[in-house]
Amino acid sequence: MAVFVDHETVRFGSTLVKLTDIDRVEVRSRKPHSRAVSWVAFLLAIFMFPMIFVATTSSDRFNALIMVLVFSLVAWIWWQRAKIVEYSLYLITGSSETRACGSREHHDIVQMREQIEQAMSSYT
């Protein structure tokens, strides 16, 4: 979602906020995915690994190897997902706070924040 700044207002979506009402602008970050699933899958892969050597038949060894590979793949995929960070731009007023926009690109959010702060400083 784009944020449009003119000489008196900030518009994002259908919301319009006057520059004089904004006390400060914040950038917040959060990680939407936990690493817990990756740790569980990693531990299951470690516990399954000895089964490759303990199994008596070749089909049991193959099944154990497949299980280890699957759990390892799940652990790696979830570990990569846990690295994702989402950034949000908040406009803080005297009575409330409003989430203006969000993105996974930190540079875009910081650039929007600088635009709003520049408009705020030039307005006063």
N, C-alpha and C positions, 0 to 999 in steps of 0.2 A: 504494500500500500504506500502510495506517495504522500508526502507532506508538502503542502504548498504554503509558502510564507510570503505575505505582502507587507506593506508598511504599517498595518494596524492589526492584522489577524493571522492566525495559523489555522489552516484547514487540513483535516485528514478524514477521508471518507465523507460522511455526512455531518461531521462534527466541526463546529467553528468555535475557536477560542480567541478572545482578545489578548493581545500582547500585554496589556496592562494588568490582566488577571493572572498571568503566569508569574509565580514566585521563582521557580527554578525548573531546570530541565535535567532529568536523570537518565542514564543508560544503565540498564540492569541486565544481568546475564543469568542463564539457568541451563542446566543440563537435563534434557527431557528423558534420557534413558539412564537406568542404573547399571552398574557393573556386576550386580549380584548374579544375574543369569550366567554371565561369562565365567564367574568364579565357580559356580555350581557345575557347569559343563566341564570346566578344566579339571576340577576335582574328580568328577566321574570318569574322565579320560585317564587320569592318573591311576584310579582304582581299577579300571578295566585293563590297563596295560599288562599287569602280571598274568592275566587270564590267557594272553597269547602264548605264554610259555608253559602254563599249567595244563592247558587243554590237551586231551589225549588224542583226539582225531584231528585230521587236517581241516575238516569242515568247521569244527569248533574254533580252531585257531583263526581261520579266515573270518568267521563271524565276530570273534573278539577283536580282530584287527579292524574290521569295518566299523564296529562300535566305537573304538578308540578314535578312528579318523572322523567319524560323524560328530562325536562330542568335541573333538579338537576344532573342527570347522565351526560348530555352533559357538564355541568359546571365542574364536577369533572374530567371527561376524559381530557378536554382541560387544566385544571389546572395541571394535571399530565404531559401532553405533554409540557407545558411551562417550566417545570423544566429541560428538556433535554438541555445539554450544549455540543456543538461541539468544539473541540480543533484543531487548525491547527498549523503546524510547517512551518515557513517561513525562507528561507535563504536570507539574505540581502547582496547584492553586491554593488559595487560602482555605478553601473548604473541602477540596477533594484532590484526587490524582486520577489522571486519565492516561490510559495506554494509547499512545498515538500510532505506533506501528511496531512491527517486529521483523527481524531478518536473521539469517545465519551469517551474514557478512558484517563484521564489526566495523569495517571502514564506512559502509553505507550509513549505518546508524550514527556514527560519530560525525559524519559529514552533515546529516540532518540536524543533529544537535548544534553544531557550529552555526548553521544557517539561522536557526531559531535564536540562539544567543546573540548573534550579530544583529539580527532585527530588533531584539529586545534592547540592546545597548544603543542602537542608533535611534530608537523611538523615544527614549527618555531624554 
